[in-house]
Amino acid sequence: MSVVDLRSDTLTKPTAAMREAMAQADVGDDVFGEDPTINALQERCASLLGKEAGLFVPSGTMANLLAFLSQARHGDTVILNEDAHPYKYESGNLGALGGLVTRTLAADKGILTSEMIAPYIASPDDHHFSPVSLVSVENTTNSGGGNIYSLENLSAIKSMAEKHDVRVHMDGARLFNAVVESGNNAADFGEHADTISFCFSKGLGAPVGSMLVGSSTTIDSAHRFRKMVGGGMRQAGILAAAANYALDHHVERMADDHRRASDFRGGLANVDGILFPMENPTNIVYMDVADAQRFANRAGEDGVLLIPMGPTRVRAVFHLDIDDEGTSRAIEICRGALK
């Protein structure tokens, strides 16, 4: 039997039609700004998010790093949730490469509020303190079970930040999951952040690539930092073509991933030995079991791959390559692994 791989939505394979689009892509040297497919994608994404400019980069980690580097100075403080991806899963690059101080805050389901953030914004006139120059929010929240920031919350955070001359970055790795589930469009979310990053290589199903959008000035600075960290990709229009195909064909279908995640949870809801610690409105399901590694190992032996996220917590992520049959098999095998 084929494996049902629920470890991450980064595991999607490009479809045959996406591969064909890649093969037909018009390309040039992007370091010279001459790749027409990349240029078109950057303009498209900037417009989609209501921003002036975009920058295509190899990964979400790089997109986030460039957002921080282009908006915060060495020695400045940035505020994030304690489980935010740029803080927890990007190998300490904010300190090592950005020279930044990180102030992390605990938040239910990873969602910060303006009330949480405001007490930690020190006066820039008191040189005893590192000034806060950036707040980063994650939408949807990875460790928060794919939960979504409301527009009202984002608006309050942005308004508070502006009063203190602080910028806002949105790590929107799974932004289009939020778009599909909430019914808001991408620009609705983009309105409340100075920069937004999002991944093509997760639920959108492209093999490589992320986008950073913002003002022309910020993106110009990010472009310089992209060169500094080795992010120029030359004739990468073949990758941008996959991203364009994903935007054309793989956004609305994310609703199927959300439905299957809900079906999976429903199929295990009344089984002894498993608890669900938070809501899962999009494609990520967290489960608490007695022994996460043992549970994942047992499920893996029967063909369902899960990833332990702690001693008792396991994550399942639904994506383009998981169909209804795979979801049913995952439920059956996870039930057996719990016995």
Secondary structure, 3 states (H helix, E strand, C coil): CCCEECCCHHHCCCCHHHHHHHHCCCCCCHHHCCCHHHHHHHHHHHHHHCCCEEEEECCHHHHHHHHHHCCCCCCCEEEEECCCHHHHCCCCHHHHCCCCEEEEECCHHHCCCHHHHHHHCCCCCCCCCCCEEEEEEECCCCCCCCCCCCHHHHHHHHHHHHHCCCEEEEECCCHHHHHHHHCCCHHHHHCCCCEEEEECCCCCCCCCCEEEEECHHHHHHHHHHHHHCCCCCCCCHHHHHHHHHHHHHCCCCHHHHHHHHHHHHHHHCCCCCCECCCCCCCCEEEEECCCHHHHHHHHHHCCEECEECCCCEEEEECCCCCCHHHHHHHHHHHHHHHC
